[in-house]
Amino acid sequence: MTTKPHPLHSPPLSASGGGKTTKTPLHRYVTEFLEYCEIGKNQSPKTLMNYDHYLRRFESFAAEQGVLKPESIDMEVVRRYRLYLNRLPDKYGNPLKLVTQNYHLIALRAFLKYLTKMDVKTLAPEKIELPKSPMRQVEFLEPEELERLIAATDRETNELLHLRDRAILELLFSTGLRVSELCSLRRDTVNLDRGEFSVRGKGSKLRVVFLSEEATDTIKKYLAKRTDNNKALFASHSQVGNSVEAQIDSQGSTVRFKIEDLRLKTPGLTPRSIQRIIKKYCLIAGIVKKVSPHTLRHSFATDLLQNGADIRSVQTMLGHASITTTQIYTHITNQGLREIHKKFHKKNR
């Protein structure tokens, strides 16, 4: 049995994506930075993996440019690197999205900031400016679509799976949880009597989320139906594979799932399995738009704002560190402005 190497042990790759290069001083500093992020800043394994990926790519590109030391990094190197990223194809052969290019530059700035902190001579991090990304288009479900999606769980003939899947959908819409947060929930961490619980989100930040009566009731029914000792709030049950296959066949769809992906070896469901479950009920409900667990998070925020919640409160409930992130929901505030314009404009004419 082979084990996957720790991100900090990754060898540098060439900019073209293949082969090892000599461990340069730059490589050593990148490794030290990742160790600092892990121990000094207590950042998540996912963040470490991303930083490792982005910075090793920069390191390999720099090596091909003859840049082996931090003091050799200058604006010309950064300019050529940005050009390289802009022309770099993703795994599908398409150019890297601007937001992905920005992630590379954000990682590089964080690395340069660390070098500056350690009194290592290099390019000042503030000299790297990020191109402005276009406003993200938020995909959310209309109330009628949401009702159809949840009602589609009634087509599941296995009562245990029906209750579990309905509880998942109700919980995602009720709390706005990220899918990773939902998958990490345990039975003993969710207070169904109070209808609220704490969740640890990005950056290990704790926040309180609240359950609707519908979500609370369905979760209680689901847990009462279970006979296993699994500590996960949502478990994988042996019937899931056959159930999904039967549901897809009943739709006459050409979409085929890898059923093995849902026969999970982990105690609880994985983000991938949650995505599969949502896709299943979208097919049953006849919802043609692309729906993911994050779509329900968007629907949660949209519902709050449409019903009068202020954006600061929504920011807190979503666990956003910055209000700027929450402002992707400007489509809601814009609708409110339209109503104000219609109500008050030209009243004296």
DARA-V72944 format. One record per backbone hydrogen bond with DSSP energy under -0.5 kcal/mol. CO is the residue of the C=O (numbers start at 1). NH is the residue of the N-H. E is the energy in kcal/mol with one decimal. If there is no record, write none. Layout:
CO:NH:E, CO:NH:E
//
This chain:
6:9:-2.4, 7:10:-1.5, 12:21:-1.0, 14:17:-2.1, 19:14:-1.1, 22:24:-1.0, 24:28:-1.9, 25:29:-2.2, 26:30:-2.2, 27:31:-2.2, 28:32:-2.2, 29:33:-2.3, 30:34:-2.3, 31:35:-2.2, 32:36:-2.1, 33:37:-2.4, 34:38:-2.0, 35:39:-2.8, 35:40:-0.6, 36:40:-1.1, 36:41:-1.7, 37:43:-2.7, 44:48:-2.3, 45:49:-2.4, 46:50:-2.2, 47:51:-2.8, 48:52:-2.7, 49:53:-2.4, 50:54:-2.8, 51:55:-2.8, 52:56:-2.2, 53:57:-1.5, 54:58:-1.8, 55:59:-2.9, 56:60:-2.4, 57:61:-2.3, 58:62:-3.1, 59:63:-2.2, 60:15:-0.6, 60:64:-1.8, 61:65:-1.0, 62:65:-0.6, 62:67:-3.2, 63:66:-1.5, 66:68:-0.8, 68:26:-2.0, 69:72:-1.7, 70:73:-1.7, 72:74:-0.5, 74:78:-2.0, 75:79:-2.5, 76:80:-2.3, 77:81:-2.2, 78:82:-2.6, 79:83:-1.8, 80:84:-2.3, 81:85:-2.6, 82:86:-2.2, 83:87:-1.1, 84:88:-0.6, 85:88:-0.8, 85:96:-0.5, 88:96:-1.7, 90:93:-1.9, 94:90:-3.6, 97:101:-2.3, 98:102:-2.3, 99:103:-1.6, 100:104:-1.6, 101:105:-1.7, 102:106:-2.9, 103:107:-2.2, 104:108:-2.0, 105:109:-2.6, 106:110:-2.3, 107:111:-2.1, 108:112:-2.6, 109:113:-2.5, 110:114:-1.8, 111:115:-2.2, 112:116:-2.4, 113:117:-2.1, 114:118:-1.8, 115:120:-3.0, 116:119:-1.6, 119:121:-0.5, 124:127:-1.8, 125:128:-1.7, 127:129:-0.8, 136:138:-0.7, 137:139:-0.5, 138:140:-0.6, 142:146:-2.5, 143:147:-2.2, 144:148:-1.9, 145:149:-2.4, 146:150:-2.4, 147:151:-2.5, 148:152:-1.4, 150:153:-1.3, 151:154:-1.8, 152:155:-1.8, 153:156:-1.7, 155:157:-0.6, 157:159:-0.6, 158:162:-2.6, 159:163:-2.4, 160:164:-2.3, 161:165:-2.8, 162:166:-2.1, 163:167:-2.3, 164:168:-2.2, 165:169:-2.1, 166:170:-2.7, 167:171:-2.6, 168:172:-2.5, 169:173:-2.0, 170:174:-2.2, 171:175:-2.1, 172:176:-2.0, 178:182:-2.1, 179:183:-2.4, 180:184:-1.0, 182:185:-1.4, 185:233:-2.2, 186:189:-1.5, 186:190:-0.6, 187:190:-0.8, 189:191:-0.6, 190:192:-1.1, 191:195:-1.3, 191:196:-1.4, 195:211:-3.1, 196:191:-0.9, 197:209:-2.8, 199:201:-0.7, 199:207:-1.8, 201:204:-1.5, 202:205:-1.3, 205:201:-3.2, 207:199:-2.5, 209:197:-1.9, 212:216:-2.6, 213:217:-2.6, 214:218:-2.2, 215:219:-2.4, 216:220:-2.2, 217:221:-2.0, 218:222:-2.4, 219:223:-2.8, 220:224:-2.1, 221:225:-1.3, 222:226:-1.1, 231:187:-2.8, 233:235:-0.5, 234:269:-1.5, 235:237:-0.5, 237:240:-2.1, 239:243:-2.3, 240:244:-2.6, 241:245:-2.1, 242:246:-2.5, 243:247:-2.3, 244:248:-2.5, 245:249:-2.3, 246:250:-2.0, 247:251:-0.9, 248:251:-0.7, 248:252:-0.5, 248:253:-1.3, 249:252:-1.2, 257:259:-1.3, 258:261:-2.3, 259:262:-1.8, 259:263:-0.6, 260:263:-0.9, 262:264:-1.6, 267:236:-0.6, 270:274:-2.1, 271:275:-2.1, 272:276:-2.0, 273:277:-2.2, 274:278:-2.3, 275:279:-2.4, 276:280:-2.2, 277:281:-1.8, 278:282:-1.9, 279:283:-2.0, 280:284:-1.8, 281:285:-2.4, 282:286:-0.9, 282:287:-2.3, 286:288:-0.7, 289:291:-0.5, 292:295:-0.9, 292:296:-1.1, 293:297:-1.2, 294:298:-2.5, 295:299:-2.2, 296:300:-2.1, 297:301:-2.0, 298:302:-2.7, 299:303:-2.5, 300:304:-1.9, 301:305:-2.3, 302:306:-2.6, 303:307:-1.3, 304:309:-2.5, 305:308:-1.5, 310:314:-1.8, 311:315:-2.3, 312:316:-1.9, 313:317:-2.4, 314:318:-2.2, 315:319:-1.1, 315:320:-2.0, 322:325:-0.8, 322:326:-0.9, 323:327:-1.3, 325:328:-1.2, 326:329:-1.8, 327:330:-1.0, 328:331:-0.5, 329:332:-1.7, 329:333:-1.0, 330:334:-2.9, 331:335:-1.1, 332:336:-1.8, 333:337:-2.1, 334:338:-2.0, 335:339:-1.7, 336:340:-2.0, 337:341:-2.8, 338:342:-2.4, 339:343:-2.0, 340:344:-2.4, 341:345:-2.3, 344:347:-0.9, 346:349:-1.0
//
